[in-house]
Amino acid sequence: MTIEKRFSKFKHWPLAGMLFTFIALALIFSFSVPLDEVPDEAAHFALIRFIAEEKRPPLNNQERESLGVKGDASPIYHGLVALLSQHVDVSKLPRRHSLDVPAMFISYDAILTERGYHTEDEQFPFRGIALAWHLARLVSIPLSALTLIAIYLSVLTIFPSRRFFALAAMSFAAFTPRFTINSAVINDDNLVIPLIAFSIYLLIRLIYDDRRRRRALILLGVTMALAVITKYHAFVLLPEMTLLLLLLAWREGWGWKKFAVRWGWVMAAFTTIAGAWFVFLLGRFNRVAELGLLKGLLDPLGDPVIRDSSGLSFLSNGIYWDWVIPLFKSFWIALGGTRIFAPDAVYLLFLPGTVFALFGLAKWGIATFARTPLTLRLSVFLLAIHFFLYLGIVVLRYQTRAATGLDYGAAPHNIQGRHLYPAMISIAFFFVLGIDEFIRSARLRGKGIRAAYGAEDKRLFFALSGALIGAGLISFFVFIRPIYFPYLPLSTRRPSEISTLRLRSGQVFYRANVEFVEGLRFVGYDLSPALTQSNALPVTLYWQAKQDQHRDYLAQLCLYDAAGQAVTRYQGYPAQGLYPTRVWKEKQVIRDEVHLILPSCLPGGDYELRLSLLALQDNTASATIDLELSPAETASLGTIALPPASNSATDEARLCLSGACQSQGTLELSQLRQSLTVISKDSSFLIPSTGSGQAPQPSSFAPWLPLDAGVTYQCPDGSAVTTRNFILDRPVSPAQYRLEDTSVGVNVATRQRNFEAPVDLQFESDVIFDDSLELLGYEADLSPRYPDDPIEVITHWRALRSTDQIYYVTLHLLDNTMTMHGQLDQFLGQLYPNVLWAPGEVTQDTHTLSGNADSLPSGLYTLELNLYDKSRGDFRFLPMVSAATGQLFERPPLLGQIRIMDPARTRPPLYPLSVTLGEEIQLLGYDLADTRITPETPLSFALHWQAIKQPKSNYTVFTQLIGPDGQVWAQQDNQPQSGRYPTTAWAIQDRVVDRYELSLKEGAPSGTYRLLVGMYDLTTGQRLTAVDQNGNRLPDEAILASRSCRLPKDRRRKTADRRKTALSAVNRRRSAVKLARKSCQNAGVYVSEE
């Protein structure tokens, strides 16, 4: 047999090539996507590590809750992954960095708020958690490859003669960039999607296989059960399977018995596997005792709506473009949930293909669908139902929210196109079918189209695959991946190990052990003992924190000649400011690449390198050396041999960044705390300039001054060259700067900061917190509002010193007893937290305290503001002093009082009255909802007051229930609204709704009760005179608001031996009840006895 014949026997060789390409591309993404930068990856990994270490899944609710949001996920996928990563030792690697640590904000000045906090520990060669994480990712890739096989087989079943058409559908799924990325990370979607895809494939096989063997039905049930166990949304397969079997029964004339038998085989297999899991789940994790029968049984499923709310409420905003567009974009490519997208131009490339596919699909449905074989129509119907069911799930996720107030629908992370991937088999089929039909309808295939399916399908396959692969690689590596790099240059490896991984050609690692300050050691450096002629001398320094650091330092590296004269010098933050020392943590090793710029006139010879650490003052905005602390110690790094300069005659000023120097043009600077070296004969500072074609810079921009006077070196020809260091610190305004008297400059693109205090603040303040922050004042709308209206406060702050801790601001809403009725806690500064504020910088922060109509009773409340620090694990409220006197405050500042009004004030009372009290206050009427009460049920009512004059005192309201015996059986005395709204705070003509509940004392007799209300002055005990609308003074200065009737019991005795006696007694009691009701029919309130 010839090679060609042997090769032709393997008809699916393109499938193998596709799978190889997909796996290769997925591996590239797997090693390139930073850890935990895809949705829920850290949560899935926590469950994987638990199973790997404990050799079992969580077995109680406490274990599930300790693992976080995915602790209640099905352990099938996580168990498979744990098998591969269980032997990796992660004990020596520190915990993963959380996103609320100061370093995350400080390193990137909070400009890249969407990126995480990544270090060189995550880079190759992997070890510890990073190794376990990447091994876990590897499991996802072959699972996703199974999805592609299922798509290929399904489409090939529908179109048996169009192998490349099936490959085109497969390539759509394989090379959709977001799907490929999703397939390369830790996510249990990578197991449920192939299980769903194979379930759909088996359903399609049922359409085309006349035999419908029992084992095929059982296999379908098993596959569906595994999908449902993995992710519960796969329950949609059950109605799909049932509907398809009904259609097949109708098409082929099955009887109900034959249908029931075949449906029963599927359900038997499904129930056997899925039922065992749900019995285990409900038996071990149910919370019926806590949540009741229904919720207690549903809670183990882990649905947040079921677990955290009492029901669902639908958002009113509907489906708008602000939802559809992120869904479209995140379907194609996104990272970090929906936080990081490619540029819009990339999505515009995907848009025409989507539009063409929809157009072609619509045309195919109108012109061709009805003429196709019934088997094809059933297959298309099944795939369409599958797609629309999952589209409905995605819409439901957006449209529903928990009644607790957690708005899942409006949250951007909930708008994710990846949630459509369980329907990828449908999407891929319809997309390729639509593109195919569009091309045919556009007459781009020429004549003989039907006879040339194979060749045209092949072109479609290669064109679609190439376009998607190219778009994915360019989008990720050009636009998305650079956001995450470079990683922070810190590690937990030994310095010598780091050096081995990163040594340049000719460099040698030298050990050192110098403790410049307590807990901060210089442990080694990389240096070439002999250097060829160059503009800069590269040196890599290694620092190790033996304990947490809280102060900023500059590294200073000096070069001295044989005479001890300083030749040149570098001063800068370690790691070029990416990771300043005040956020260094214990056991961290920091790699600091330094480039010492050399004068052009420097002769050859031996030179000595010396290193020192300069402490910075923490109360200045610019980097200012603290002369009392610096330098504490100087370390010699040895002698280095330099060759003679090859261009000693040059005298041009050079501006250097990270070893790259230029004497013309413009350098781009965007990283805060970068160190810029200028070596020149005359120029001493950078001045704001006007860029070509740009408007002049504001005159308020000050020159950019060097750190100090610099180091001046006398060249052999007698000329002097000075090396100065400029630090791109926070006061440097974003602008273009030009080196004085030269054509070289820099363009600064950092954050604009404000150092001017605001004027005309609504409320001024002089509170200083922890000697770090001064509250200059605030603005607040203190006008009356209803309980569900938010309260917004804008605070203005001045930073007094740099800090390494993120502070939290807390806003409290307090009543007259200092009981808290509302609370807001958030980062001070939120996305621009206080760790970024420079000393002297003035910022503002907005705090919005949400209202709650259910838990916020009406009254007058006080707003209280405070700051606390929880970096050490506990809550430490910051000490406060007066900026003017230095006096210590015992309580946090009170921002003012705000009145919460009762919504009932906008309508008239149910029972109007007009009684004037003390010529100052008028009772307009009262509300009484239920006119029948029992000893166990209090009498609830509301009084409607109005001030007709400004009250002179804080009056107390009395309410009494007077029984038929003339005794007081219920009473409540308090200032209006339970003391929360004293009468002296009332505004004239303003309505006040005052609510009460009166409970009868034990032993209260049956009969008619009178409800009396009024007011008195607590200091004198004197009641306010009560005058009705006719001018008549009321007895005892008490207003008769209502009468109540306490009805006798109406019981029936049901014992057989007393039936007749009981019947007569009941009749007598009923007569008494009727008489009592008739006698007090107009009284308004009925009191009954149980």
VOLUM-143704 format. One line per 5 residues: for each residue y, x, z of C-alpha. Coordinates in steps of 0.25 Angstrom, whole numbers, plus 5000, padded with zeros to 4 digits. Layout:
// residues N
Y X Z  ...;
// end
This chain:
// residues 1090
5000 5000 5000  5014 5005 4996  5025 5008 5006  5033 4997 5000  5022 4987 5002;
5020 4991 5016  5035 4990 5019  5036 4977 5012  5026 4971 5021  5035 4973 5033;
5045 4962 5029  5053 4962 5041  5058 4977 5040  5072 4973 5040  5070 4966 5053;
5065 4979 5059  5078 4986 5054  5087 4975 5059  5080 4976 5073  5082 4991 5073;
5097 4990 5069  5099 4980 5080  5092 4988 5091  5100 5000 5087  5113 4993 5087;
5110 4986 5100  5106 5000 5106  5120 5005 5102  5127 4993 5109  5118 4994 5121;
5122 5009 5123  5137 5006 5120  5140 4993 5127  5145 4997 5141  5137 4992 5153;
5140 4978 5158  5150 4975 5147  5142 4963 5141  5142 4950 5149  5133 4949 5161;
5126 4963 5158  5128 4968 5173  5123 4955 5178  5110 4956 5170  5108 4970 5174;
5109 4967 5189  5097 4957 5187  5090 4968 5179  5092 4978 5190  5087 4968 5200;
5074 4965 5193  5072 4980 5190  5074 4984 5204  5067 4973 5211  5056 4970 5201;
5059 4955 5201  5070 4945 5198  5079 4939 5209  5071 4930 5218  5082 4923 5226;
5096 4918 5224  5102 4930 5232  5096 4940 5223  5101 4932 5211  5115 4931 5216;
5116 4946 5220  5113 4949 5205  5125 4942 5200  5127 4932 5189  5114 4935 5182;
5105 4936 5195  5100 4922 5191  5096 4926 5177  5082 4925 5172  5075 4938 5174;
5067 4939 5161  5077 4947 5154  5081 4955 5166  5067 4958 5169  5064 4964 5156;
5076 4973 5156  5072 4977 5171  5059 4982 5166  5066 4993 5157  5077 4997 5167;
5070 4996 5180  5066 5011 5182  5081 5016 5180  5086 5022 5193  5100 5015 5195;
5101 5019 5210  5110 5031 5208  5120 5025 5198  5132 5018 5205  5134 5003 5203;
5140 4997 5190  5155 4997 5191  5161 4983 5193  5173 4978 5185  5182 4976 5197;
5183 4991 5201  5197 4998 5200  5192 5008 5190  5189 4997 5180  5204 4993 5180;
5210 5007 5182  5202 5014 5172  5208 5006 5160  5220 5000 5167  5214 4986 5166;
5217 4986 5151  5203 4985 5147  5199 4975 5157  5187 4970 5149  5180 4983 5150;
5171 4987 5162  5170 4999 5170  5161 5009 5163  5158 5024 5167  5150 5035 5161;
5138 5032 5169  5135 5021 5159  5135 5031 5147  5123 5038 5141  5114 5044 5146;
5112 5032 5155  5107 5032 5169  5106 5023 5181  5111 5009 5179  5117 5013 5165;
5102 5017 5161  5096 5004 5166  5107 4996 5160  5105 5002 5146  5090 5000 5147;
5092 4986 5151  5100 4984 5138  5089 4990 5130  5080 4978 5133  5090 4968 5127;
5090 4974 5113  5075 4971 5109  5077 4957 5115  5088 4955 5106  5080 4960 5095;
5070 4949 5097  5082 4939 5095  5084 4945 5081  5069 4944 5078  5069 4929 5082;
5081 4927 5073  5075 4934 5061  5062 4926 5063  5069 4913 5064  5077 4915 5052;
5065 4920 5044  5057 4908 5048  5068 4899 5043  5070 4907 5030  5057 4915 5028;
5061 4921 5015  5074 4926 5019  5071 4938 5028  5085 4945 5027  5092 4932 5030;
5084 4932 5043  5088 4946 5045  5103 4942 5042  5102 4932 5054  5095 4942 5062;
5106 4953 5059  5117 4943 5063  5111 4942 5077  5108 4957 5078  5121 4962 5074;
5131 4952 5080  5138 4962 5088  5138 4954 5101  5124 4951 5100  5120 4965 5098;
5128 4969 5110  5122 4958 5118  5108 4963 5114  5111 4977 5119  5115 4973 5133;
5109 4967 5145  5109 4952 5144  5098 4941 5145  5103 4935 5133  5095 4946 5126;
5082 4939 5130  5085 4925 5129  5091 4926 5115  5078 4931 5109  5070 4921 5117;
5079 4910 5111  5079 4915 5097  5063 4916 5097  5063 4902 5103  5071 4897 5091;
5062 4905 5082  5050 4898 5087  5057 4885 5086  5060 4888 5071  5045 4892 5069;
5041 4878 5074  5049 4873 5063  5042 4881 5052  5028 4882 5058  5020 4869 5056;
5009 4873 5065  5018 4874 5078  5007 4881 5086  5006 4879 5101  5008 4894 5103;
5021 4893 5096  5026 4882 5104  5022 4889 5117  5029 4902 5112  5041 4894 5110;
5041 4888 5124  5039 4902 5130  5050 4908 5122  5059 4896 5126  5055 4898 5141;
5058 4912 5141  5072 4910 5135  5075 4899 5145  5071 4908 5157  5080 4919 5151;
5092 4910 5149  5093 4896 5153  5101 4892 5141  5089 4894 5132  5085 4880 5137;
5091 4875 5124  5079 4879 5117  5071 4867 5124  5079 4856 5117  5079 4864 5104;
5064 4865 5104  5062 4851 5108  5072 4846 5097  5065 4855 5087  5051 4849 5090;
5056 4835 5089  5062 4838 5075  5048 4844 5071  5041 4832 5077  5050 4823 5069;
5048 4832 5056  5033 4833 5057  5030 4819 5063  5025 4824 5076  5021 4814 5086;
5027 4814 5100  5014 4820 5105  5014 4832 5096  5029 4834 5099  5026 4834 5114;
5014 4843 5113  5022 4854 5105  5034 4852 5114  5025 4853 5126  5019 4866 5122;
5033 4872 5121  5038 4866 5134  5025 4870 5141  5027 4885 5138  5042 4883 5141;
5039 4877 5154  5028 4886 5159  5037 4898 5157  5051 4893 5160  5046 4883 5171;
5040 4895 5179  5054 4902 5179  5061 4889 5183  5052 4886 5194  5054 4900 5199;
5069 4899 5197  5071 4886 5204  5061 4889 5215  5067 4902 5219  5082 4900 5216;
5085 4885 5218  5097 4882 5227  5094 4867 5229  5097 4868 5244  5111 4873 5241;
5115 4866 5228  5107 4853 5227  5095 4850 5218  5101 4851 5204  5110 4863 5206;
5100 4870 5215  5090 4869 5204  5099 4873 5193  5106 4885 5201  5095 4895 5198;
5098 4894 5184  5111 4902 5187  5120 4893 5179  5134 4895 5185  5139 4881 5182;
5127 4875 5190  5128 4886 5201  5143 4886 5203  5148 4872 5200  5145 4858 5203;
5146 4854 5188  5152 4857 5175  5166 4854 5170  5170 4856 5155  5183 4864 5151;
5193 4856 5144  5197 4867 5135  5186 4865 5125  5182 4875 5114  5194 4882 5109;
5196 4895 5101  5197 4903 5114  5183 4900 5116  5177 4900 5102  5184 4913 5098;
5178 4922 5110  5165 4915 5107  5165 4920 5093  5170 4934 5096  5160 4936 5107;
5149 4931 5098  5151 4943 5089  5156 4954 5098  5161 4955 5112  5158 4963 5124;
5161 4961 5139  5158 4946 5138  5170 4941 5130  5180 4952 5135  5179 4962 5124;
5180 4959 5109  5182 4966 5096  5195 4965 5089  5197 4951 5082  5196 4958 5069;
5181 4960 5071  5179 4945 5074  5186 4942 5062  5175 4949 5054  5165 4940 5061;
5173 4927 5058  5171 4926 5043  5156 4928 5044  5156 4917 5054  5164 4908 5046;
5156 4910 5033  5143 4908 5041  5148 4895 5046  5153 4890 5033  5140 4894 5026;
5132 4888 5037  5140 4875 5035  5138 4875 5020  5123 4877 5022  5122 4866 5032;
5129 4856 5023  5123 4860 5009  5109 4866 5012  5104 4862 5026  5099 4848 5021;
5091 4854 5010  5084 4864 5018  5069 4862 5023  5068 4855 5036  5062 4867 5043;
5075 4874 5040  5084 4863 5044  5076 4862 5057  5078 4877 5059  5093 4876 5057;
5094 4864 5066  5086 4872 5077  5096 4884 5076  5108 4875 5075  5104 4868 5088;
5101 4881 5095  5115 4886 5091  5123 4874 5095  5115 4873 5108  5120 4887 5112;
5134 4885 5107  5134 4873 5116  5130 4882 5128  5141 4892 5124  5151 4880 5124;
5146 4875 5137  5148 4888 5144  5162 4888 5139  5165 4873 5142  5159 4872 5156;
5163 4878 5169  5159 4878 5183  5165 4868 5192  5169 4879 5202  5180 4883 5193;
5173 4895 5186  5178 4892 5172  5166 4898 5164  5171 4891 5151  5185 4898 5151;
5180 4912 5155  5180 4921 5143  5166 4927 5147  5160 4914 5144  5164 4914 5130;
5153 4923 5124  5147 4922 5110  5134 4929 5115  5131 4915 5122  5128 4910 5108;
5117 4922 5106  5105 4913 5110  5108 4905 5098  5109 4918 5089  5097 4914 5081;
5105 4902 5076  5118 4909 5075  5112 4920 5066  5104 4910 5057  5116 4902 5055;
5126 4913 5053  5117 4920 5042  5114 4906 5036  5129 4903 5035  5133 4917 5029;
5121 4916 5019  5126 4902 5015  5140 4906 5014  5137 4918 5005  5129 4909 4996;
5140 4898 4996  5150 4909 4992  5142 4913 4980  5141 4927 4985  5126 4928 4982;
5127 4925 4967  5116 4917 4959  5102 4916 4963  5105 4916 4977  5093 4909 4982;
5084 4919 4975  5091 4931 4981  5090 4927 4996  5083 4940 5000  5094 4949 4994;
5105 4941 4999  5100 4939 5013  5098 4954 5013  5113 4956 5010  5117 4946 5020;
5108 4953 5030  5114 4967 5028  5128 4962 5027  5127 4954 5040  5120 4965 5047;
5130 4976 5043  5142 4968 5046  5138 4964 5060  5133 4978 5063  5146 4984 5058;
5155 4974 5065  5147 4975 5078  5148 4991 5079  5162 4991 5075  5166 4981 5085;
5159 4987 5096  5161 5002 5094  5175 5001 5089  5182 4990 5097  5173 4986 5109;
5166 4999 5114  5179 5007 5115  5184 4997 5126  5174 5003 5135  5175 5017 5133;
5177 5028 5138  5169 5025 5150  5175 5029 5163  5172 5044 5165  5164 5043 5178;
5150 5044 5182  5140 5045 5193  5133 5057 5186  5134 5071 5191  5145 5079 5184;
5136 5089 5178  5128 5077 5172  5141 5071 5166  5145 5084 5161  5132 5087 5154;
5134 5074 5146  5148 5076 5142  5150 5092 5141  5157 5096 5129  5152 5108 5121;
5154 5121 5128  5158 5114 5141  5151 5118 5155  5150 5109 5167  5155 5116 5180;
5152 5111 5193  5163 5109 5204  5165 5103 5218  5179 5102 5222  5184 5090 5231;
5198 5089 5227  5200 5077 5236  5191 5070 5246  5180 5063 5238  5184 5068 5225;
5177 5080 5219  5178 5089 5206  5164 5091 5203  5164 5099 5189  5169 5101 5176;
5166 5104 5161  5173 5115 5155  5171 5125 5143  5171 5140 5148  5177 5144 5135;
5186 5135 5127  5190 5136 5112  5205 5134 5108  5209 5120 5111  5220 5111 5115;
5213 5107 5128  5203 5112 5138  5193 5101 5141  5188 5100 5155  5179 5089 5161;
5181 5087 5176  5171 5080 5185  5175 5073 5197  5167 5066 5208  5171 5055 5218;
5164 5057 5231  5171 5045 5237  5180 5034 5231  5194 5039 5227  5207 5031 5229;
5218 5041 5224  5222 5045 5210  5221 5060 5206  5224 5069 5194  5216 5080 5189;
5223 5093 5186  5217 5104 5178  5225 5116 5176  5223 5129 5167  5228 5142 5173;
5229 5156 5166  5225 5169 5172  5239 5170 5179  5237 5157 5186  5247 5150 5177;
5245 5135 5174  5243 5134 5159  5240 5119 5157  5236 5107 5166  5230 5094 5165;
5233 5082 5175  5227 5069 5173  5219 5058 5180  5204 5060 5179  5196 5054 5168;
5210 5053 5160  5213 5042 5170  5202 5033 5166  5196 5034 5181  5207 5038 5191;
5202 5044 5204  5207 5032 5213  5195 5024 5207  5184 5035 5208  5172 5031 5216;
5162 5038 5224  5152 5046 5216  5159 5045 5203  5160 5057 5194  5172 5057 5185;
5172 5065 5172  5187 5070 5169  5189 5076 5155  5202 5084 5155  5209 5092 5144;
5217 5103 5148  5228 5105 5137  5230 5120 5134  5244 5126 5129  5243 5131 5115;
5249 5144 5119  5238 5147 5129  5232 5161 5127  5217 5163 5128  5211 5168 5142;
5205 5163 5154  5211 5151 5162  5208 5144 5175  5206 5129 5176  5210 5122 5189;
5208 5108 5193  5215 5100 5204  5216 5085 5208  5230 5079 5210  5232 5067 5219;
5241 5056 5214  5251 5048 5222  5246 5033 5223  5260 5027 5224  5266 5032 5210;
5264 5025 5197  5263 5038 5189  5253 5049 5192  5260 5057 5203  5254 5069 5210;
5253 5068 5225  5258 5082 5229  5253 5081 5243  5239 5079 5239  5238 5087 5225;
5232 5096 5222  5222 5096 5234  5213 5107 5227  5212 5115 5214  5199 5118 5208;
5197 5130 5198  5188 5126 5186  5186 5141 5182  5191 5149 5170  5191 5145 5156;
5193 5154 5144  5203 5149 5133  5204 5155 5120  5218 5159 5114  5227 5148 5109;
5226 5147 5094  5240 5140 5092  5248 5146 5103  5261 5145 5095  5261 5129 5096;
5272 5123 5104  5270 5109 5101  5269 5099 5112  5255 5093 5114  5251 5080 5120;
5237 5079 5124  5227 5069 5129  5213 5072 5132  5213 5085 5125  5219 5080 5112;
5233 5085 5110  5243 5082 5099  5257 5086 5096  5261 5075 5087  5258 5060 5087;
5255 5050 5098  5243 5049 5108  5238 5036 5113  5237 5033 5128  5231 5021 5134;
5223 5026 5146  5231 5026 5159  5231 5039 5167  5228 5047 5154  5233 5062 5155;
5242 5067 5144  5245 5082 5143  5257 5087 5136  5259 5102 5133  5272 5106 5127;
5284 5116 5129  5295 5106 5132  5291 5091 5132  5289 5086 5147  5288 5070 5146;
5284 5059 5136  5295 5049 5132  5294 5035 5127  5296 5035 5112  5297 5025 5100;
5284 5025 5092  5285 5024 5077  5288 5010 5073  5289 5005 5088  5300 5000 5096;
5306 5010 5106  5300 5011 5120  5307 5004 5131  5317 5013 5137  5311 5010 5151;
5299 5018 5148  5301 5031 5155  5296 5045 5150  5282 5048 5153  5283 5060 5162;
5272 5071 5165  5264 5072 5178  5272 5084 5182  5279 5096 5176  5266 5101 5170;
5261 5115 5168  5270 5125 5160  5263 5137 5154  5270 5150 5148  5264 5153 5135;
5262 5167 5131  5274 5166 5121  5283 5162 5133  5284 5147 5130  5280 5137 5140;
5271 5125 5138  5270 5114 5148  5258 5105 5150  5261 5091 5156  5252 5080 5160;
5256 5065 5158  5248 5054 5164  5248 5040 5158  5250 5033 5171  5254 5019 5174;
5270 5020 5173  5269 5026 5159  5273 5014 5150  5265 5011 5137  5274 5017 5126;
5275 5028 5117  5279 5042 5122  5283 5054 5115  5282 5068 5121  5297 5073 5123;
5302 5081 5111  5289 5079 5103  5282 5070 5093  5270 5068 5101  5268 5056 5110;
5259 5046 5117  5257 5031 5116  5254 5025 5129  5247 5011 5129  5244 5008 5143;
5248 4996 5152  5263 4993 5154  5266 4993 5169  5278 4987 5176  5285 4994 5188;
5297 4985 5189  5297 4975 5200  5299 4960 5196  5312 4953 5199  5315 4939 5204;
5301 4937 5210  5299 4923 5215  5293 4928 5228  5295 4942 5233  5286 4950 5242;
5285 4963 5249  5271 4964 5253  5264 4978 5251  5248 4977 5251  5241 4990 5255;
5252 4999 5252  5248 4997 5237  5254 4984 5232  5267 4977 5234  5268 4962 5232;
5282 4961 5226  5282 4946 5224  5276 4934 5218  5278 4922 5210  5271 4909 5213;
5273 4894 5210  5273 4888 5223  5276 4874 5218  5267 4862 5223  5254 4860 5215;
5241 4853 5215  5228 4859 5220  5222 4862 5206  5235 4869 5202  5234 4885 5202;
5244 4893 5210  5249 4906 5203  5255 4917 5210  5261 4930 5202  5262 4942 5211;
5270 4954 5209  5265 4968 5214  5270 4982 5215  5259 4993 5216  5263 5004 5226;
5251 5013 5224  5239 5015 5216  5226 5009 5221  5211 5010 5218  5208 4996 5223;
5209 4983 5216  5216 4973 5226  5213 4958 5225  5224 4948 5227  5220 4935 5235;
5229 4922 5235  5226 4912 5245  5231 4898 5246  5232 4894 5261  5235 4881 5269;
5243 4879 5282  5231 4884 5290  5229 4897 5281  5217 4891 5275  5214 4896 5261;
5213 4885 5250  5214 4894 5238  5211 4909 5235  5213 4918 5223  5207 4933 5223;
5209 4942 5211  5212 4956 5207  5227 4960 5210  5232 4961 5196  5219 4955 5190;
5217 4962 5176  5228 4973 5181  5223 4975 5195  5231 4983 5205  5223 4996 5204;
5231 4998 5191  5245 4996 5196  5253 5008 5197  5262 5011 5209  5275 5004 5207;
5269 4995 5196  5273 4980 5197  5263 4970 5193  5261 4955 5194  5248 4947 5196;
5245 4932 5194  5236 4924 5204  5232 4910 5201  5226 4902 5212  5218 4891 5206;
5219 4877 5212  5208 4869 5217  5210 4854 5219  5197 4852 5226  5200 4862 5238;
5215 4863 5239  5221 4852 5247  5236 4849 5246  5246 4856 5255  5255 4868 5256;
5248 4881 5254  5252 4896 5256  5249 4906 5246  5244 4920 5251  5242 4933 5244;
5234 4945 5248  5227 4957 5243  5214 4963 5246  5205 4974 5242  5190 4973 5242;
5186 4986 5236  5178 4990 5248  5170 4977 5248  5178 4970 5258  5191 4962 5257;
5203 4971 5262  5216 4963 5262  5227 4973 5260  5237 4976 5271  5251 4971 5268;
5265 4976 5272  5279 4972 5269  5286 4981 5258  5299 4980 5266  5295 4982 5280;
5281 4988 5280  5277 4977 5289  5262 4973 5289  5259 4959 5285  5248 4952 5292;
5247 4941 5282  5247 4942 5266  5259 4936 5259  5261 4921 5258  5266 4918 5244;
5271 4904 5247  5267 4890 5249  5262 4880 5239  5259 4866 5240  5247 4860 5234;
5249 4845 5232  5239 4833 5232  5237 4828 5218  5238 4813 5224  5253 4815 5226;
5256 4812 5212  5251 4797 5214  5255 4786 5224  5247 4784 5236  5236 4773 5235;
5242 4766 5247  5257 4767 5246  5266 4767 5259  5280 4770 5262  5282 4775 5276;
5293 4785 5280  5290 4795 5291  5302 4801 5299  5311 4798 5287  5305 4811 5281;
5291 4807 5275  5286 4795 5268  5271 4791 5267  5270 4785 5253  5256 4780 5255;
5241 4785 5257  5228 4786 5249  5215 4780 5254  5203 4782 5245  5192 4776 5253;
5195 4764 5263  5181 4765 5270  5177 4776 5279  5166 4779 5289  5166 4788 5302;
5160 4799 5293  5170 4797 5282  5185 4801 5284  5196 4792 5280  5203 4800 5268;
5217 4796 5265  5230 4803 5259  5244 4801 5264  5256 4802 5254  5268 4807 5260;
5282 4810 5255  5294 4817 5261  5307 4809 5259  5315 4820 5267  5311 4834 5270;
5302 4834 5283  5308 4841 5295  5295 4844 5302  5281 4846 5299  5275 4833 5302;
5261 4829 5306  5253 4818 5299  5245 4809 5308  5234 4800 5303  5226 4791 5312;
5215 4780 5311  5217 4770 5321  5205 4762 5325  5203 4747 5328  5204 4751 5343;
5217 4757 5341  5212 4771 5343  5214 4783 5333  5200 4786 5327  5205 4797 5317;
5217 4805 5316  5222 4817 5309  5236 4824 5311  5241 4835 5303  5253 4839 5294;
5252 4834 5280  5240 4839 5271  5233 4844 5283  5244 4853 5287  5246 4860 5273;
5259 4853 5270  5268 4851 5281  5280 4841 5280  5291 4851 5280  5286 4857 5267;
5287 4843 5260  5296 4841 5249  5305 4828 5248  5298 4817 5240  5286 4825 5238;
5272 4818 5240  5262 4824 5250  5248 4818 5250  5242 4820 5263  5226 4818 5264;
5218 4815 5277  5204 4812 5282  5202 4804 5295  5188 4803 5301  5185 4793 5312;
5181 4798 5326  5168 4795 5330  5166 4781 5336  5177 4775 5328  5176 4760 5329;
5174 4750 5317  5186 4742 5313  5200 4744 5307  5207 4757 5307  5222 4760 5304;
5226 4773 5297  5239 4778 5303  5248 4790 5298  5261 4796 5301  5268 4809 5305;
5273 4816 5317  5280 4829 5321  5270 4837 5328  5280 4845 5336  5286 4832 5343;
5274 4823 5341  5284 4812 5336  5279 4804 5324  5288 4802 5312  5294 4788 5311;
5286 4779 5301  5294 4769 5293  5288 4760 5282  5295 4756 5269  5301 4744 5276;
5308 4753 5287  5299 4748 5298  5295 4759 5308  5279 4760 5309  5273 4759 5323;
5269 4772 5329  5275 4779 5317  5262 4777 5310  5259 4773 5296  5247 4763 5295;
5241 4769 5282  5229 4760 5282  5218 4752 5290  5204 4755 5290  5192 4747 5293;
5179 4752 5299  5168 4743 5295  5155 4741 5303  5142 4746 5298  5134 4739 5288;
5119 4743 5290  5106 4737 5287  5093 4738 5295  5081 4739 5287  5070 4739 5296;
5059 4729 5294  5058 4723 5308  5074 4721 5309  5076 4716 5295  5081 4702 5298;
5089 4707 5310  5096 4718 5301  5099 4708 5290  5107 4699 5300  5114 4711 5306;
5118 4716 5292  5123 4702 5288  5132 4702 5301  5137 4716 5298  5140 4713 5284;
5148 4701 5288  5156 4710 5298  5158 4720 5287  5164 4710 5277  5173 4704 5288;
5178 4718 5292  5181 4722 5277  5188 4709 5275  5197 4711 5287  5202 4725 5283;
5201 4723 5268  5216 4727 5266  5216 4738 5276  5212 4749 5266  5202 4758 5274;
5188 4754 5278  5181 4762 5288  5166 4759 5288  5155 4764 5298  5142 4770 5293;
// end
